[in-house]
Amino acid sequence: MSSIPTPSLTRVCCVLSSEDLDVSGLSLHQAKRLEMESQVRVLELEANLQKERERLATLRRQHYRLAGELEGWEQQDIINST
């Protein structure tokens, strides 16, 4: 019986970190696992991006309120601008 060489886990990790993704040596199982890990990473990044966007919006709202107070804008003008 001849065994089919499969990439080691180290090689698989290296494949993920290189810019040129070489999947030619991956088995079906390894390719699917890497695909799923990649999808999880994408979802985590998207969630973090959304949280950071919400944080930025909160900071901007506070900045506009403070700038309005310094400029003497009316409270109604500040409420309408948000």
mmCIF file of the N, C-alpha and C atoms, coordinates in Angstrom:
data_MODEL
# 
_entry.id   MODEL 
# 
loop_
_atom_site.group_PDB 
_atom_site.id 
_atom_site.type_symbol 
_atom_site.label_atom_id 
_atom_site.label_alt_id 
_atom_site.label_comp_id 
_atom_site.label_asym_id 
_atom_site.label_entity_id 
_atom_site.label_seq_id 
_atom_site.pdbx_PDB_ins_code 
_atom_site.Cartn_x 
_atom_site.Cartn_y 
_atom_site.Cartn_z 
_atom_site.occupancy 
_atom_site.B_iso_or_equiv 
_atom_site.pdbx_formal_charge 
_atom_site.auth_seq_id 
_atom_site.auth_comp_id 
_atom_site.auth_asym_id 
_atom_site.auth_atom_id 
_atom_site.pdbx_PDB_model_num 
ATOM 1   N N  . MET A 1 1  ? 0.828   -1.181 0.000  1.00 0.00 ? 1  MET A N  1 
ATOM 2   C CA . MET A 1 1  ? 0.000   0.000  0.000  1.00 0.00 ? 1  MET A CA 1 
ATOM 3   C C  . MET A 1 1  ? 0.874   1.246  0.000  1.00 0.00 ? 1  MET A C  1 
ATOM 4   N N  . SER A 1 2  ? 0.647   2.147  -0.920 1.00 0.00 ? 2  SER A N  1 
ATOM 5   C CA . SER A 1 2  ? 1.404   3.395  -0.936 1.00 0.00 ? 2  SER A CA 1 
ATOM 6   C C  . SER A 1 2  ? 0.570   4.488  -0.295 1.00 0.00 ? 2  SER A C  1 
ATOM 7   N N  . SER A 1 3  ? 1.213   5.248  0.503  1.00 0.00 ? 3  SER A N  1 
ATOM 8   C CA . SER A 1 3  ? 0.482   6.336  1.159  1.00 0.00 ? 3  SER A CA 1 
ATOM 9   C C  . SER A 1 3  ? 0.626   7.604  0.325  1.00 0.00 ? 3  SER A C  1 
ATOM 10  N N  . ILE A 1 4  ? -0.414  8.381  0.310  1.00 0.00 ? 4  ILE A N  1 
ATOM 11  C CA . ILE A 1 4  ? -0.421  9.651  -0.410 1.00 0.00 ? 4  ILE A CA 1 
ATOM 12  C C  . ILE A 1 4  ? 0.119   10.706 0.532  1.00 0.00 ? 4  ILE A C  1 
ATOM 13  N N  . PRO A 1 5  ? 1.183   11.400 0.126  1.00 0.00 ? 5  PRO A N  1 
ATOM 14  C CA . PRO A 1 5  ? 1.725   12.419 1.032  1.00 0.00 ? 5  PRO A CA 1 
ATOM 15  C C  . PRO A 1 5  ? 0.730   13.550 1.221  1.00 0.00 ? 5  PRO A C  1 
ATOM 16  N N  . THR A 1 6  ? 0.556   13.927 2.465  1.00 0.00 ? 6  THR A N  1 
ATOM 17  C CA . THR A 1 6  ? -0.329  15.056 2.775  1.00 0.00 ? 6  THR A CA 1 
ATOM 18  C C  . THR A 1 6  ? 0.490   16.130 3.457  1.00 0.00 ? 6  THR A C  1 
ATOM 19  N N  . PRO A 1 7  ? 0.135   17.384 3.260  1.00 0.00 ? 7  PRO A N  1 
ATOM 20  C CA . PRO A 1 7  ? 0.903   18.454 3.879  1.00 0.00 ? 7  PRO A CA 1 
ATOM 21  C C  . PRO A 1 7  ? 0.767   18.418 5.391  1.00 0.00 ? 7  PRO A C  1 
ATOM 22  N N  . SER A 1 8  ? 1.826   18.742 6.056  1.00 0.00 ? 8  SER A N  1 
ATOM 23  C CA . SER A 1 8  ? 1.782   18.792 7.514  1.00 0.00 ? 8  SER A CA 1 
ATOM 24  C C  . SER A 1 8  ? 0.991   20.014 7.954  1.00 0.00 ? 8  SER A C  1 
ATOM 25  N N  . LEU A 1 9  ? 0.613   20.024 9.209  1.00 0.00 ? 9  LEU A N  1 
ATOM 26  C CA . LEU A 1 9  ? -0.132  21.155 9.748  1.00 0.00 ? 9  LEU A CA 1 
ATOM 27  C C  . LEU A 1 9  ? 0.691   22.430 9.637  1.00 0.00 ? 9  LEU A C  1 
ATOM 28  N N  . THR A 1 10 ? 2.014   22.309 9.808  1.00 0.00 ? 10 THR A N  1 
ATOM 29  C CA . THR A 1 10 ? 2.881   23.475 9.681  1.00 0.00 ? 10 THR A CA 1 
ATOM 30  C C  . THR A 1 10 ? 2.796   24.053 8.279  1.00 0.00 ? 10 THR A C  1 
ATOM 31  N N  . ARG A 1 11 ? 2.816   23.185 7.291  1.00 0.00 ? 11 ARG A N  1 
ATOM 32  C CA . ARG A 1 11 ? 2.743   23.662 5.913  1.00 0.00 ? 11 ARG A CA 1 
ATOM 33  C C  . ARG A 1 11 ? 1.385   24.311 5.642  1.00 0.00 ? 11 ARG A C  1 
ATOM 34  N N  . VAL A 1 12 ? 0.329   23.731 6.186  1.00 0.00 ? 12 VAL A N  1 
ATOM 35  C CA . VAL A 1 12 ? -1.004  24.297 6.001  1.00 0.00 ? 12 VAL A CA 1 
ATOM 36  C C  . VAL A 1 12 ? -1.057  25.693 6.610  1.00 0.00 ? 12 VAL A C  1 
ATOM 37  N N  . CYS A 1 13 ? -0.476  25.876 7.794  1.00 0.00 ? 13 CYS A N  1 
ATOM 38  C CA . CYS A 1 13 ? -0.462  27.193 8.431  1.00 0.00 ? 13 CYS A CA 1 
ATOM 39  C C  . CYS A 1 13 ? 0.341   28.186 7.595  1.00 0.00 ? 13 CYS A C  1 
ATOM 40  N N  . CYS A 1 14 ? 1.424   27.707 7.028  1.00 0.00 ? 14 CYS A N  1 
ATOM 41  C CA . CYS A 1 14 ? 2.238   28.576 6.182  1.00 0.00 ? 14 CYS A CA 1 
ATOM 42  C C  . CYS A 1 14 ? 1.486   28.967 4.925  1.00 0.00 ? 14 CYS A C  1 
ATOM 43  N N  . VAL A 1 15 ? 0.685   28.055 4.397  1.00 0.00 ? 15 VAL A N  1 
ATOM 44  C CA . VAL A 1 15 ? -0.107  28.361 3.212  1.00 0.00 ? 15 VAL A CA 1 
ATOM 45  C C  . VAL A 1 15 ? -1.054  29.504 3.508  1.00 0.00 ? 15 VAL A C  1 
ATOM 46  N N  . LEU A 1 16 ? -1.622  29.505 4.707  1.00 0.00 ? 16 LEU A N  1 
ATOM 47  C CA . LEU A 1 16 ? -2.562  30.559 5.071  1.00 0.00 ? 16 LEU A CA 1 
ATOM 48  C C  . LEU A 1 16 ? -1.885  31.919 5.189  1.00 0.00 ? 16 LEU A C  1 
ATOM 49  N N  . SER A 1 17 ? -0.630  31.925 5.616  1.00 0.00 ? 17 SER A N  1 
ATOM 50  C CA . SER A 1 17 ? 0.011   33.200 5.856  1.00 0.00 ? 17 SER A CA 1 
ATOM 51  C C  . SER A 1 17 ? 0.684   33.786 4.622  1.00 0.00 ? 17 SER A C  1 
ATOM 52  N N  . SER A 1 18 ? 0.846   33.002 3.572  1.00 0.00 ? 18 SER A N  1 
ATOM 53  C CA . SER A 1 18 ? 1.497   33.535 2.378  1.00 0.00 ? 18 SER A CA 1 
ATOM 54  C C  . SER A 1 18 ? 0.489   34.260 1.498  1.00 0.00 ? 18 SER A C  1 
ATOM 55  N N  . GLU A 1 19 ? 1.005   35.172 0.683  1.00 0.00 ? 19 GLU A N  1 
ATOM 56  C CA . GLU A 1 19 ? 0.116   35.920 -0.204 1.00 0.00 ? 19 GLU A CA 1 
ATOM 57  C C  . GLU A 1 19 ? -0.388  35.049 -1.341 1.00 0.00 ? 19 GLU A C  1 
ATOM 58  N N  . ASP A 1 20 ? 0.472   34.169 -1.855 1.00 0.00 ? 20 ASP A N  1 
ATOM 59  C CA . ASP A 1 20 ? 0.079   33.264 -2.928 1.00 0.00 ? 20 ASP A CA 1 
ATOM 60  C C  . ASP A 1 20 ? -0.424  31.980 -2.304 1.00 0.00 ? 20 ASP A C  1 
ATOM 61  N N  . LEU A 1 21 ? -1.728  31.799 -2.288 1.00 0.00 ? 21 LEU A N  1 
ATOM 62  C CA . LEU A 1 21 ? -2.351  30.650 -1.647 1.00 0.00 ? 21 LEU A CA 1 
ATOM 63  C C  . LEU A 1 21 ? -2.242  29.441 -2.559 1.00 0.00 ? 21 LEU A C  1 
ATOM 64  N N  . ASP A 1 22 ? -1.409  28.487 -2.173 1.00 0.00 ? 22 ASP A N  1 
ATOM 65  C CA . ASP A 1 22 ? -1.221  27.257 -2.945 1.00 0.00 ? 22 ASP A CA 1 
ATOM 66  C C  . ASP A 1 22 ? -2.010  26.145 -2.273 1.00 0.00 ? 22 ASP A C  1 
ATOM 67  N N  . VAL A 1 23 ? -3.111  25.771 -2.872 1.00 0.00 ? 23 VAL A N  1 
ATOM 68  C CA . VAL A 1 23 ? -3.965  24.742 -2.293 1.00 0.00 ? 23 VAL A CA 1 
ATOM 69  C C  . VAL A 1 23 ? -3.829  23.415 -3.030 1.00 0.00 ? 23 VAL A C  1 
ATOM 70  N N  . SER A 1 24 ? -2.876  23.318 -3.911 1.00 0.00 ? 24 SER A N  1 
ATOM 71  C CA . SER A 1 24 ? -2.739  22.110 -4.722 1.00 0.00 ? 24 SER A CA 1 
ATOM 72  C C  . SER A 1 24 ? -2.411  20.870 -3.897 1.00 0.00 ? 24 SER A C  1 
ATOM 73  N N  . GLY A 1 25 ? -1.763  21.030 -2.749 1.00 0.00 ? 25 GLY A N  1 
ATOM 74  C CA . GLY A 1 25 ? -1.387  19.877 -1.946 1.00 0.00 ? 25 GLY A CA 1 
ATOM 75  C C  . GLY A 1 25 ? -2.363  19.534 -0.842 1.00 0.00 ? 25 GLY A C  1 
ATOM 76  N N  . LEU A 1 26 ? -3.481  20.221 -0.780 1.00 0.00 ? 26 LEU A N  1 
ATOM 77  C CA . LEU A 1 26 ? -4.437  19.993 0.297  1.00 0.00 ? 26 LEU A CA 1 
ATOM 78  C C  . LEU A 1 26 ? -5.405  18.876 -0.047 1.00 0.00 ? 26 LEU A C  1 
ATOM 79  N N  . SER A 1 27 ? -5.784  18.129 0.980  1.00 0.00 ? 27 SER A N  1 
ATOM 80  C CA . SER A 1 27 ? -6.831  17.127 0.792  1.00 0.00 ? 27 SER A CA 1 
ATOM 81  C C  . SER A 1 27 ? -8.189  17.827 0.829  1.00 0.00 ? 27 SER A C  1 
ATOM 82  N N  . LEU A 1 28 ? -9.219  17.110 0.481  1.00 0.00 ? 28 LEU A N  1 
ATOM 83  C CA . LEU A 1 28 ? -10.571 17.661 0.507  1.00 0.00 ? 28 LEU A CA 1 
ATOM 84  C C  . LEU A 1 28 ? -10.916 18.142 1.914  1.00 0.00 ? 28 LEU A C  1 
ATOM 85  N N  . HIS A 1 29 ? -10.592 17.330 2.901  1.00 0.00 ? 29 HIS A N  1 
ATOM 86  C CA . HIS A 1 29 ? -10.888 17.673 4.294  1.00 0.00 ? 29 HIS A CA 1 
ATOM 87  C C  . HIS A 1 29 ? -10.119 18.922 4.724  1.00 0.00 ? 29 HIS A C  1 
ATOM 88  N N  . GLN A 1 30 ? -8.837  18.993 4.393  1.00 0.00 ? 30 GLN A N  1 
ATOM 89  C CA . GLN A 1 30 ? -8.031  20.150 4.763  1.00 0.00 ? 30 GLN A CA 1 
ATOM 90  C C  . GLN A 1 30 ? -8.526  21.417 4.081  1.00 0.00 ? 30 GLN A C  1 
ATOM 91  N N  . ALA A 1 31 ? -8.886  21.297 2.819  1.00 0.00 ? 31 ALA A N  1 
ATOM 92  C CA . ALA A 1 31 ? -9.384  22.465 2.090  1.00 0.00 ? 31 ALA A CA 1 
ATOM 93  C C  . ALA A 1 31 ? -10.687 22.964 2.708  1.00 0.00 ? 31 ALA A C  1 
ATOM 94  N N  . LYS A 1 32 ? -11.581 22.048 3.056  1.00 0.00 ? 32 LYS A N  1 
ATOM 95  C CA . LYS A 1 32 ? -12.853 22.442 3.655  1.00 0.00 ? 32 LYS A CA 1 
ATOM 96  C C  . LYS A 1 32 ? -12.632 23.077 5.018  1.00 0.00 ? 32 LYS A C  1 
ATOM 97  N N  . ARG A 1 33 ? -11.717 22.499 5.817  1.00 0.00 ? 33 ARG A N  1 
ATOM 98  C CA . ARG A 1 33 ? -11.433 23.045 7.129  1.00 0.00 ? 33 ARG A CA 1 
ATOM 99  C C  . ARG A 1 33 ? -10.865 24.464 7.009  1.00 0.00 ? 33 ARG A C  1 
ATOM 100 N N  . LEU A 1 34 ? -9.947  24.662 6.084  1.00 0.00 ? 34 LEU A N  1 
ATOM 101 C CA . LEU A 1 34 ? -9.375  25.995 5.878  1.00 0.00 ? 34 LEU A CA 1 
ATOM 102 C C  . LEU A 1 34 ? -10.427 26.980 5.388  1.00 0.00 ? 34 LEU A C  1 
ATOM 103 N N  . GLU A 1 35 ? -11.318 26.509 4.535  1.00 0.00 ? 35 GLU A N  1 
ATOM 104 C CA . GLU A 1 35 ? -12.405 27.364 4.057  1.00 0.00 ? 35 GLU A CA 1 
ATOM 105 C C  . GLU A 1 35 ? -13.284 27.810 5.216  1.00 0.00 ? 35 GLU A C  1 
ATOM 106 N N  . MET A 1 36 ? -13.624 26.875 6.085  1.00 0.00 ? 36 MET A N  1 
ATOM 107 C CA . MET A 1 36 ? -14.480 27.208 7.231  1.00 0.00 ? 36 MET A CA 1 
ATOM 108 C C  . MET A 1 36 ? -13.758 28.146 8.199  1.00 0.00 ? 36 MET A C  1 
ATOM 109 N N  . GLU A 1 37 ? -12.469 27.904 8.450  1.00 0.00 ? 37 GLU A N  1 
ATOM 110 C CA . GLU A 1 37 ? -11.704 28.785 9.326  1.00 0.00 ? 37 GLU A CA 1 
ATOM 111 C C  . GLU A 1 37 ? -11.625 30.196 8.740  1.00 0.00 ? 37 GLU A C  1 
ATOM 112 N N  . SER A 1 38 ? -11.464 30.268 7.446  1.00 0.00 ? 38 SER A N  1 
ATOM 113 C CA . SER A 1 38 ? -11.406 31.562 6.782  1.00 0.00 ? 38 SER A CA 1 
ATOM 114 C C  . SER A 1 38 ? -12.741 32.293 6.906  1.00 0.00 ? 38 SER A C  1 
ATOM 115 N N  . GLN A 1 39 ? -13.838 31.563 6.745  1.00 0.00 ? 39 GLN A N  1 
ATOM 116 C CA . GLN A 1 39 ? -15.158 32.172 6.861  1.00 0.00 ? 39 GLN A CA 1 
ATOM 117 C C  . GLN A 1 39 ? -15.395 32.687 8.275  1.00 0.00 ? 39 GLN A C  1 
ATOM 118 N N  . VAL A 1 40 ? -14.970 31.934 9.271  1.00 0.00 ? 40 VAL A N  1 
ATOM 119 C CA . VAL A 1 40 ? -15.093 32.376 10.665 1.00 0.00 ? 40 VAL A CA 1 
ATOM 120 C C  . VAL A 1 40 ? -14.295 33.657 10.875 1.00 0.00 ? 40 VAL A C  1 
ATOM 121 N N  . ARG A 1 41 ? -13.085 33.697 10.331 1.00 0.00 ? 41 ARG A N  1 
ATOM 122 C CA . ARG A 1 41 ? -12.242 34.893 10.462 1.00 0.00 ? 41 ARG A CA 1 
ATOM 123 C C  . ARG A 1 41 ? -12.900 36.103 9.807  1.00 0.00 ? 41 ARG A C  1 
ATOM 124 N N  . VAL A 1 42 ? -13.495 35.896 8.636  1.00 0.00 ? 42 VAL A N  1 
ATOM 125 C CA . VAL A 1 42 ? -14.191 36.989 7.941  1.00 0.00 ? 42 VAL A CA 1 
ATOM 126 C C  . VAL A 1 42 ? -15.340 37.507 8.797  1.00 0.00 ? 42 VAL A C  1 
ATOM 127 N N  . LEU A 1 43 ? -16.114 36.607 9.377  1.00 0.00 ? 43 LEU A N  1 
ATOM 128 C CA . LEU A 1 43 ? -17.238 37.020 10.215 1.00 0.00 ? 43 LEU A CA 1 
ATOM 129 C C  . LEU A 1 43 ? -16.760 37.782 11.453 1.00 0.00 ? 43 LEU A C  1 
ATOM 130 N N  . GLU A 1 44 ? -15.654 37.322 12.054 1.00 0.00 ? 44 GLU A N  1 
ATOM 131 C CA . GLU A 1 44 ? -15.103 38.029 13.208 1.00 0.00 ? 44 GLU A CA 1 
ATOM 132 C C  . GLU A 1 44 ? -14.645 39.433 12.815 1.00 0.00 ? 44 GLU A C  1 
ATOM 133 N N  . LEU A 1 45 ? -13.966 39.540 11.682 1.00 0.00 ? 45 LEU A N  1 
ATOM 134 C CA . LEU A 1 45 ? -13.499 40.848 11.224 1.00 0.00 ? 45 LEU A CA 1 
ATOM 135 C C  . LEU A 1 45 ? -14.668 41.781 10.918 1.00 0.00 ? 45 LEU A C  1 
ATOM 136 N N  . GLU A 1 46 ? -15.714 41.244 10.289 1.00 0.00 ? 46 GLU A N  1 
ATOM 137 C CA . GLU A 1 46 ? -16.886 42.072 9.985  1.00 0.00 ? 46 GLU A CA 1 
ATOM 138 C C  . GLU A 1 46 ? -17.558 42.557 11.261 1.00 0.00 ? 46 GLU A C  1 
ATOM 139 N N  . ALA A 1 47 ? -17.644 41.687 12.273 1.00 0.00 ? 47 ALA A N  1 
ATOM 140 C CA . ALA A 1 47 ? -18.255 42.076 13.550 1.00 0.00 ? 47 ALA A CA 1 
ATOM 141 C C  . ALA A 1 47 ? -17.421 43.163 14.226 1.00 0.00 ? 47 ALA A C  1 
ATOM 142 N N  . ASN A 1 48 ? -16.108 42.997 14.208 1.00 0.00 ? 48 ASN A N  1 
ATOM 143 C CA . ASN A 1 48 ? -15.230 44.013 14.798 1.00 0.00 ? 48 ASN A CA 1 
ATOM 144 C C  . ASN A 1 48 ? -15.319 45.329 14.039 1.00 0.00 ? 48 ASN A C  1 
ATOM 145 N N  . LEU A 1 49 ? -15.417 45.256 12.730 1.00 0.00 ? 49 LEU A N  1 
ATOM 146 C CA . LEU A 1 49 ? -15.553 46.462 11.921 1.00 0.00 ? 49 LEU A CA 1 
ATOM 147 C C  . LEU A 1 49 ? -16.854 47.195 12.259 1.00 0.00 ? 49 LEU A C  1 
ATOM 148 N N  . GLN A 1 50 ? -17.932 46.461 12.419 1.00 0.00 ? 50 GLN A N  1 
ATOM 149 C CA . GLN A 1 50 ? -19.216 47.077 12.758 1.00 0.00 ? 50 GLN A CA 1 
ATOM 150 C C  . GLN A 1 50 ? -19.149 47.752 14.122 1.00 0.00 ? 50 GLN A C  1 
ATOM 151 N N  . LYS A 1 51 ? -18.516 47.077 15.095 1.00 0.00 ? 51 LYS A N  1 
ATOM 152 C CA . LYS A 1 51 ? -18.368 47.676 16.428 1.00 0.00 ? 51 LYS A CA 1 
ATOM 153 C C  . LYS A 1 51 ? -17.546 48.958 16.356 1.00 0.00 ? 51 LYS A C  1 
ATOM 154 N N  . GLU A 1 52 ? -16.495 48.947 15.566 1.00 0.00 ? 52 GLU A N  1 
ATOM 155 C CA . GLU A 1 52 ? -15.643 50.137 15.449 1.00 0.00 ? 52 GLU A CA 1 
ATOM 156 C C  . GLU A 1 52 ? -16.380 51.268 14.741 1.00 0.00 ? 52 GLU A C  1 
ATOM 157 N N  . ARG A 1 53 ? -17.210 50.943 13.762 1.00 0.00 ? 53 ARG A N  1 
ATOM 158 C CA . ARG A 1 53 ? -18.021 51.973 13.092 1.00 0.00 ? 53 ARG A CA 1 
ATOM 159 C C  . ARG A 1 53 ? -19.000 52.613 14.064 1.00 0.00 ? 53 ARG A C  1 
ATOM 160 N N  . GLU A 1 54 ? -19.603 51.787 14.927 1.00 0.00 ? 54 GLU A N  1 
ATOM 161 C CA . GLU A 1 54 ? -20.528 52.314 15.924 1.00 0.00 ? 54 GLU A CA 1 
ATOM 162 C C  . GLU A 1 54 ? -19.789 53.212 16.919 1.00 0.00 ? 54 GLU A C  1 
ATOM 163 N N  . ARG A 1 55 ? -18.596 52.807 17.300 1.00 0.00 ? 55 ARG A N  1 
ATOM 164 C CA . ARG A 1 55 ? -17.771 53.618 18.201 1.00 0.00 ? 55 ARG A CA 1 
ATOM 165 C C  . ARG A 1 55 ? -17.422 54.954 17.559 1.00 0.00 ? 55 ARG A C  1 
ATOM 166 N N  . LEU A 1 56 ? -17.045 54.925 16.289 1.00 0.00 ? 56 LEU A N  1 
ATOM 167 C CA . LEU A 1 56 ? -16.723 56.144 15.562 1.00 0.00 ? 56 LEU A CA 1 
ATOM 168 C C  . LEU A 1 56 ? -17.937 57.069 15.483 1.00 0.00 ? 56 LEU A C  1 
ATOM 169 N N  . ALA A 1 57 ? -19.104 56.513 15.223 1.00 0.00 ? 57 ALA A N  1 
ATOM 170 C CA . ALA A 1 57 ? -20.318 57.328 15.148 1.00 0.00 ? 57 ALA A CA 1 
ATOM 171 C C  . ALA A 1 57 ? -20.609 57.987 16.489 1.00 0.00 ? 57 ALA A C  1 
ATOM 172 N N  . THR A 1 58 ? -20.415 57.242 17.580 1.00 0.00 ? 58 THR A N  1 
ATOM 173 C CA . THR A 1 58 ? -20.625 57.795 18.919 1.00 0.00 ? 58 THR A CA 1 
ATOM 174 C C  . THR A 1 58 ? -19.645 58.933 19.189 1.00 0.00 ? 58 THR A C  1 
ATOM 175 N N  . LEU A 1 59 ? -18.383 58.733 18.831 1.00 0.00 ? 59 LEU A N  1 
ATOM 176 C CA . LEU A 1 59 ? -17.380 59.779 19.021 1.00 0.00 ? 59 LEU A CA 1 
ATOM 177 C C  . LEU A 1 59 ? -17.706 61.020 18.205 1.00 0.00 ? 59 LEU A C  1 
ATOM 178 N N  . ARG A 1 60 ? -18.156 60.824 16.975 1.00 0.00 ? 60 ARG A N  1 
ATOM 179 C CA . ARG A 1 60 ? -18.503 61.971 16.126 1.00 0.00 ? 60 ARG A CA 1 
ATOM 180 C C  . ARG A 1 60 ? -19.692 62.736 16.682 1.00 0.00 ? 60 ARG A C  1 
ATOM 181 N N  . ARG A 1 61 ? -20.704 61.990 17.165 1.00 0.00 ? 61 ARG A N  1 
ATOM 182 C CA . ARG A 1 61 ? -21.870 62.663 17.757 1.00 0.00 ? 61 ARG A CA 1 
ATOM 183 C C  . ARG A 1 61 ? -21.445 63.519 18.946 1.00 0.00 ? 61 ARG A C  1 
ATOM 184 N N  . GLN A 1 62 ? -20.582 62.953 19.790 1.00 0.00 ? 62 GLN A N  1 
ATOM 185 C CA . GLN A 1 62 ? -20.103 63.712 20.956 1.00 0.00 ? 62 GLN A CA 1 
ATOM 186 C C  . GLN A 1 62 ? -19.297 64.924 20.509 1.00 0.00 ? 62 GLN A C  1 
ATOM 187 N N  . HIS A 1 63 ? -18.471 64.761 19.506 1.00 0.00 ? 63 HIS A N  1 
ATOM 188 C CA . HIS A 1 63 ? -17.676 65.875 18.992 1.00 0.00 ? 63 HIS A CA 1 
ATOM 189 C C  . HIS A 1 63 ? -18.587 66.991 18.484 1.00 0.00 ? 63 HIS A C  1 
ATOM 190 N N  . TYR A 1 64 ? -19.611 66.625 17.727 1.00 0.00 ? 64 TYR A N  1 
ATOM 191 C CA . TYR A 1 64 ? -20.537 67.637 17.194 1.00 0.00 ? 64 TYR A CA 1 
ATOM 192 C C  . TYR A 1 64 ? -21.272 68.348 18.323 1.00 0.00 ? 64 TYR A C  1 
ATOM 193 N N  . ARG A 1 65 ? -21.660 67.602 19.363 1.00 0.00 ? 65 ARG A N  1 
ATOM 194 C CA . ARG A 1 65 ? -22.345 68.235 20.497 1.00 0.00 ? 65 ARG A CA 1 
ATOM 195 C C  . ARG A 1 65 ? -21.429 69.244 21.187 1.00 0.00 ? 65 ARG A C  1 
ATOM 196 N N  . LEU A 1 66 ? -20.181 68.821 21.427 1.00 0.00 ? 66 LEU A N  1 
ATOM 197 C CA . LEU A 1 66 ? -19.234 69.721 22.090 1.00 0.00 ? 66 LEU A CA 1 
ATOM 198 C C  . LEU A 1 66 ? -18.930 70.940 21.233 1.00 0.00 ? 66 LEU A C  1 
ATOM 199 N N  . ALA A 1 67 ? -18.768 70.736 19.940 1.00 0.00 ? 67 ALA A N  1 
ATOM 200 C CA . ALA A 1 67 ? -18.504 71.862 19.044 1.00 0.00 ? 67 ALA A CA 1 
ATOM 201 C C  . ALA A 1 67 ? -19.701 72.800 19.026 1.00 0.00 ? 67 ALA A C  1 
ATOM 202 N N  . GLY A 1 68 ? -20.893 72.252 19.066 1.00 0.00 ? 68 GLY A N  1 
ATOM 203 C CA . GLY A 1 68 ? -22.096 73.073 19.086 1.00 0.00 ? 68 GLY A CA 1 
ATOM 204 C C  . GLY A 1 68 ? -22.198 73.908 20.338 1.00 0.00 ? 68 GLY A C  1 
ATOM 205 N N  . GLU A 1 69 ? -21.836 73.335 21.465 1.00 0.00 ? 69 GLU A N  1 
ATOM 206 C CA . GLU A 1 69 ? -21.862 74.082 22.717 1.00 0.00 ? 69 GLU A CA 1 
ATOM 207 C C  . GLU A 1 69 ? -20.867 75.241 22.676 1.00 0.00 ? 69 GLU A C  1 
ATOM 208 N N  . LEU A 1 70 ? -19.692 74.978 22.121 1.00 0.00 ? 70 LEU A N  1 
ATOM 209 C CA . LEU A 1 70 ? -18.679 76.034 22.021 1.00 0.00 ? 70 LEU A CA 1 
ATOM 210 C C  . LEU A 1 70 ? -19.113 77.150 21.076 1.00 0.00 ? 70 LEU A C  1 
ATOM 211 N N  . GLU A 1 71 ? -19.816 76.783 20.028 1.00 0.00 ? 71 GLU A N  1 
ATOM 212 C CA . GLU A 1 71 ? -20.252 77.760 19.034 1.00 0.00 ? 71 GLU A CA 1 
ATOM 213 C C  . GLU A 1 71 ? -21.568 78.433 19.406 1.00 0.00 ? 71 GLU A C  1 
ATOM 214 N N  . GLY A 1 72 ? -22.205 77.947 20.463 1.00 0.00 ? 72 GLY A N  1 
ATOM 215 C CA . GLY A 1 72 ? -23.447 78.562 20.913 1.00 0.00 ? 72 GLY A CA 1 
ATOM 216 C C  . GLY A 1 72 ? -24.665 78.139 20.112 1.00 0.00 ? 72 GLY A C  1 
ATOM 217 N N  . TRP A 1 73 ? -24.586 76.964 19.486 1.00 0.00 ? 73 TRP A N  1 
ATOM 218 C CA . TRP A 1 73 ? -25.750 76.478 18.753 1.00 0.00 ? 73 TRP A CA 1 
ATOM 219 C C  . TRP A 1 73 ? -26.879 76.201 19.735 1.00 0.00 ? 73 TRP A C  1 
ATOM 220 N N  . GLU A 1 74 ? -28.076 76.358 19.278 1.00 0.00 ? 74 GLU A N  1 
ATOM 221 C CA . GLU A 1 74 ? -29.238 76.054 20.097 1.00 0.00 ? 74 GLU A CA 1 
ATOM 222 C C  . GLU A 1 74 ? -29.351 74.534 20.273 1.00 0.00 ? 74 GLU A C  1 
ATOM 223 N N  . GLN A 1 75 ? -29.920 74.100 21.385 1.00 0.00 ? 75 GLN A N  1 
ATOM 224 C CA . GLN A 1 75 ? -30.082 72.677 21.663 1.00 0.00 ? 75 GLN A CA 1 
ATOM 225 C C  . GLN A 1 75 ? -30.919 72.008 20.566 1.00 0.00 ? 75 GLN A C  1 
ATOM 226 N N  . GLN A 1 76 ? -31.934 72.695 20.079 1.00 0.00 ? 76 GLN A N  1 
ATOM 227 C CA . GLN A 1 76 ? -32.779 72.126 19.021 1.00 0.00 ? 76 GLN A CA 1 
ATOM 228 C C  . GLN A 1 76 ? -31.964 71.891 17.747 1.00 0.00 ? 76 GLN A C  1 
ATOM 229 N N  . ASP A 1 77 ? -31.048 72.778 17.418 1.00 0.00 ? 77 ASP A N  1 
ATOM 230 C CA . ASP A 1 77 ? -30.190 72.603 16.253 1.00 0.00 ? 77 ASP A CA 1 
ATOM 231 C C  . ASP A 1 77 ? -29.313 71.365 16.404 1.00 0.00 ? 77 ASP A C  1 
ATOM 232 N N  . ILE A 1 78 ? -28.802 71.136 17.617 1.00 0.00 ? 78 ILE A N  1 
ATOM 233 C CA . ILE A 1 78 ? -27.961 69.979 17.886 1.00 0.00 ? 78 ILE A CA 1 
ATOM 234 C C  . ILE A 1 78 ? -28.765 68.695 17.746 1.00 0.00 ? 78 ILE A C  1 
ATOM 235 N N  . ILE A 1 79 ? -29.972 68.673 18.280 1.00 0.00 ? 79 ILE A N  1 
ATOM 236 C CA . ILE A 1 79 ? -30.835 67.486 18.194 1.00 0.00 ? 79 ILE A CA 1 
ATOM 237 C C  . ILE A 1 79 ? -31.174 67.185 16.743 1.00 0.00 ? 79 ILE A C  1 
ATOM 238 N N  . ASN A 1 80 ? -31.494 68.226 15.971 1.00 0.00 ? 80 ASN A N  1 
ATOM 239 C CA . ASN A 1 80 ? -31.856 68.019 14.561 1.00 0.00 ? 80 ASN A CA 1 
ATOM 240 C C  . ASN A 1 80 ? -30.686 67.543 13.723 1.00 0.00 ? 80 ASN A C  1 
ATOM 241 N N  . SER A 1 81 ? -29.467 67.840 14.132 1.00 0.00 ? 81 SER A N  1 
ATOM 242 C CA . SER A 1 81 ? -28.305 67.446 13.339 1.00 0.00 ? 81 SER A CA 1 
ATOM 243 C C  . SER A 1 81 ? -27.906 65.986 13.555 1.00 0.00 ? 81 SER A C  1 
ATOM 244 N N  . THR A 1 82 ? -28.425 65.320 14.578 1.00 0.00 ? 82 THR A N  1 
ATOM 245 C CA . THR A 1 82 ? -28.063 63.918 14.843 1.00 0.00 ? 82 THR A CA 1 
ATOM 246 C C  . THR A 1 82 ? -29.038 62.962 14.267 1.00 0.00 ? 82 THR A C  1 
# 
